[in-house]
Amino acid sequence: MTSYQIDPLVSDALNIERTLNGDDEAFRSLVEKYQDLVFTVVLRIVRNRNDAEEVAQDSFVKAYQKLSTFKGGSKFSTWLYSIAYNTAISRTRKKRIETQEIEDLGDTLEIATSNQEQLNSLSHDEQKKYLGKALSNMPEQDASVLSLYYLEEQSVEEVSEITGLSRSNVKVKLHRSRQRLQIEMERLLKSEARTLIE
């Protein structure tokens, strides 16, 4: 069997066609292309690296088994993220003993502009570190929607397709999640400032 290297010029459609014709190496190249992004999507939901690795693997197995049902109406990545998202949500529901309430943050906290300046003064890597911490402290679905939209650069329509939320719900969640993220970043930056002072 011919071995295929990851080649940006080889389209997903061609690798899907080769896979459906029995070439498992072509599917392996799809896995290698998307494994990091799928892992990021599921990690935002399951919050545990070991679980995320299992869920990512399960997602690719499901994608392989259902590949013949992919009709190309959306991007392959959107279809794959949808499988990963739903697999992660199912895993989380099974593991959760009691439902975690989302704390109502309301409009009681305001973001001080001085903290935005503090954030802007950080290096790109430090900003990414704080963003990762803030997202890990948010409810799973909120973190997923933000990650898909901003980090994976999915459109509102694609996020809607992946999560099963309506487009209007995605827009509302993005708005509210951005506010929660700002509050979480504010908390982390204040905590860091206190640590530096002490």
Secondary structure, 3 states (H helix, E strand, C coil): CCCCCCCCCCCHHHHHHHHHCCCHHHHHHHHHHHHHHHHHHHHHHHCCHHHHHHHHHHHHHHHHHHHHHCCCCCCHHHHHHHHHHHHHHHHHHHHCCCCCCCCCCCCCCCCCHHHHHHHHCCCHHHHHHHHHHHHHCCCHHHHHHHHHHHHCCCCHHHHHHHHCCCHHHHHHHHHHHHHHHHHHHHHHHHHHHHHHHC
